Amino acid sequence: MTERELKLLLNANAVKRIQLHYAVMAQGYMIIADGKPLETSKRETREFKTLDTAAKFLFKIGVADFSVKLNASVG
């Protein structure tokens, strides 16, 4: 799902859940909206270096209610 598609779904109140997931492989965060990752226009998963930048992006597009899912495995 691209940013444009996400905005259209948000305007139609069609998004039920937005989560921020920690992406272990990318060492950053990604946005998951109703089970689908946010993608760039090239259909690559959009990644954010910090939790703060991902949250600022969500606030910018009008999302104030989201959850954060962190994997706290120690290994």
GROMACS elastic network, one bead per residue, 0.5 to 0.9 nm:
[ bonds ]
;  ai    aj funct       b0    kb
    1     4     6  0.81365   500
    1     5     6  0.59880   500
    1     6     6  0.65281   500
    1    33     6  0.82313   500
    1    36     6  0.64685   500
    1    37     6  0.63687   500
    1    38     6  0.51360   500
    1    39     6  0.55512   500
    1    40     6  0.82964   500
    1    43     6  0.80039   500
    2     5     6  0.51950   500
    2     6     6  0.62004   500
    2     7     6  0.86973   500
    2    37     6  0.85529   500
    2    38     6  0.56203   500
    2    40     6  0.58843   500
    2    41     6  0.63916   500
    2    43     6  0.74945   500
    2    46     6  0.88679   500
    3     6     6  0.50327   500
    3     7     6  0.62066   500
    3     8     6  0.87011   500
    3    38     6  0.67129   500
    3    39     6  0.70658   500
    3    40     6  0.73496   500
    3    41     6  0.82182   500
    3    61     6  0.89163   500
    4     7     6  0.51866   500
    4     8     6  0.63355   500
    4     9     6  0.87496   500
    5     8     6  0.51252   500
    5     9     6  0.62402   500
    5    10     6  0.85936   500
    6     9     6  0.51387   500
    6    10     6  0.60781   500
    6    11     6  0.86119   500
    6    15     6  0.81802   500
    6    33     6  0.78658   500
    6    38     6  0.78849   500
    7    10     6  0.50161   500
    7    11     6  0.61527   500
    7    12     6  0.86396   500
    7    61     6  0.70345   500
    7    62     6  0.85940   500
    8    11     6  0.51864   500
    8    12     6  0.63500   500
    8    13     6  0.87038   500
    8    14     6  0.86659   500
    9    12     6  0.50594   500
    9    13     6  0.61153   500
    9    14     6  0.50971   500
    9    15     6  0.60458   500
   10    14     6  0.60368   500
   10    15     6  0.59155   500
   10    61     6  0.89193   500
   10    62     6  0.82682   500
   10    63     6  0.82635   500
   11    14     6  0.76940   500
   12    15     6  0.81384   500
   13    16     6  0.79160   500
   15    18     6  0.75480   500
   15    33     6  0.69265   500
   15    34     6  0.64390   500
   16    33     6  0.78438   500
   16    34     6  0.62611   500
   17    32     6  0.82278   500
   17    33     6  0.59219   500
   17    34     6  0.52982   500
   17    35     6  0.81993   500
   17    65     6  0.85748   500
   17    66     6  0.69979   500
   17    67     6  0.82077   500
   18    31     6  0.70821   500
   18    32     6  0.57032   500
   18    34     6  0.62988   500
   18    35     6  0.82755   500
   18    63     6  0.85662   500
   18    65     6  0.76712   500
   18    66     6  0.50968   500
   18    67     6  0.65590   500
   18    68     6  0.87721   500
   19    30     6  0.83642   500
   19    31     6  0.58960   500
   19    32     6  0.51428   500
   19    33     6  0.64625   500
   19    34     6  0.82978   500
   19    35     6  0.86677   500
   19    66     6  0.55240   500
   19    68     6  0.55076   500
   19    69     6  0.67940   500
   20    29     6  0.64202   500
   20    30     6  0.56797   500
   20    32     6  0.61555   500
   20    33     6  0.88139   500
   20    51     6  0.79608   500
   20    54     6  0.76213   500
   20    55     6  0.82960   500
   20    66     6  0.74733   500
   20    67     6  0.62640   500
   20    69     6  0.59842   500
   20    70     6  0.82492   500
   21    28     6  0.85223   500
   21    29     6  0.55354   500
   21    30     6  0.54072   500
   21    31     6  0.64199   500
   21    32     6  0.71225   500
   21    67     6  0.87904   500
   21    68     6  0.61803   500
   21    70     6  0.61431   500
   21    71     6  0.83302   500
   22    26     6  0.85991   500
   22    27     6  0.74098   500
   22    28     6  0.58819   500
   22    30     6  0.65168   500
   22    51     6  0.85058   500
   22    68     6  0.82798   500
   22    69     6  0.67411   500
   22    70     6  0.55128   500
   22    71     6  0.68828   500
   23    26     6  0.54639   500
   23    27     6  0.57764   500
   23    28     6  0.53638   500
   23    29     6  0.53495   500
   23    30     6  0.65043   500
   23    47     6  0.81862   500
   23    70     6  0.88407   500
   23    71     6  0.89341   500
   24    27     6  0.50447   500
   24    28     6  0.69617   500
   24    29     6  0.84665   500
   24    71     6  0.84972   500
   25    28     6  0.80675   500
   26    29     6  0.78367   500
   26    47     6  0.75201   500
   26    49     6  0.86289   500
   27    47     6  0.89723   500
   27    48     6  0.89412   500
   27    49     6  0.72230   500
   28    47     6  0.62530   500
   28    48     6  0.55100   500
   28    50     6  0.61407   500
   28    51     6  0.77981   500
   29    46     6  0.85983   500
   29    47     6  0.56069   500
   29    48     6  0.50038   500
   29    49     6  0.63200   500
   29    50     6  0.65305   500
   29    51     6  0.63547   500
   29    54     6  0.70030   500
   30    37     6  0.69566   500
   30    38     6  0.71243   500
   30    45     6  0.74689   500
   30    46     6  0.62853   500
   30    48     6  0.62121   500
   30    51     6  0.89640   500
   30    54     6  0.74328   500
   31    36     6  0.83348   500
   31    37     6  0.57387   500
   31    38     6  0.55242   500
   31    39     6  0.88034   500
   31    45     6  0.88589   500
   31    46     6  0.76351   500
   31    47     6  0.78299   500
   31    48     6  0.86492   500
   31    54     6  0.74180   500
   31    58     6  0.87328   500
   32    35     6  0.56721   500
   32    36     6  0.52777   500
   32    38     6  0.60860   500
   33    36     6  0.52875   500
   33    37     6  0.62649   500
   33    38     6  0.70891   500
   34    37     6  0.84173   500
   36    39     6  0.89281   500
   37    45     6  0.64267   500
   37    46     6  0.77381   500
   38    43     6  0.87860   500
   38    44     6  0.84841   500
   38    45     6  0.60238   500
   38    46     6  0.57565   500
   38    47     6  0.84964   500
   39    42     6  0.75564   500
   39    43     6  0.52318   500
   39    44     6  0.52166   500
   39    47     6  0.84894   500
   40    43     6  0.51627   500
   40    44     6  0.53507   500
   40    45     6  0.62542   500
   40    46     6  0.55297   500
   41    44     6  0.74606   500
   42    45     6  0.88649   500
   43    46     6  0.85420   500
   44    47     6  0.89994   500
   47    54     6  0.82934   500
   48    51     6  0.71932   500
   48    52     6  0.87169   500
   48    53     6  0.63462   500
   48    54     6  0.57073   500
   49    52     6  0.85572   500
   49    53     6  0.71311   500
   49    54     6  0.79990   500
   50    53     6  0.54513   500
   50    54     6  0.66268   500
   50    55     6  0.88107   500
   51    54     6  0.52330   500
   51    55     6  0.61816   500
   51    56     6  0.86288   500
   51    68     6  0.88105   500
   52    55     6  0.51529   500
   52    56     6  0.61297   500
   52    57     6  0.86367   500
   53    56     6  0.50497   500
   53    57     6  0.61951   500
   53    58     6  0.87328   500
   54    57     6  0.51342   500
   54    58     6  0.64058   500
   54    59     6  0.87856   500
   55    58     6  0.50979   500
   55    59     6  0.62027   500
   55    60     6  0.85506   500
   55    63     6  0.88212   500
   55    64     6  0.86511   500
   55    66     6  0.87906   500
   56    59     6  0.50764   500
   56    60     6  0.60650   500
   56    61     6  0.88131   500
   57    60     6  0.50424   500
   57    61     6  0.65212   500
   57    62     6  0.88023   500
   57    63     6  0.86789   500
   58    61     6  0.53714   500
   58    62     6  0.63372   500
   58    63     6  0.50863   500
   58    64     6  0.70428   500
   58    66     6  0.85828   500
   59    62     6  0.50601   500
   59    63     6  0.50665   500
   59    64     6  0.57244   500
   59    65     6  0.89983   500
   60    63     6  0.74081   500
   63    66     6  0.72991   500
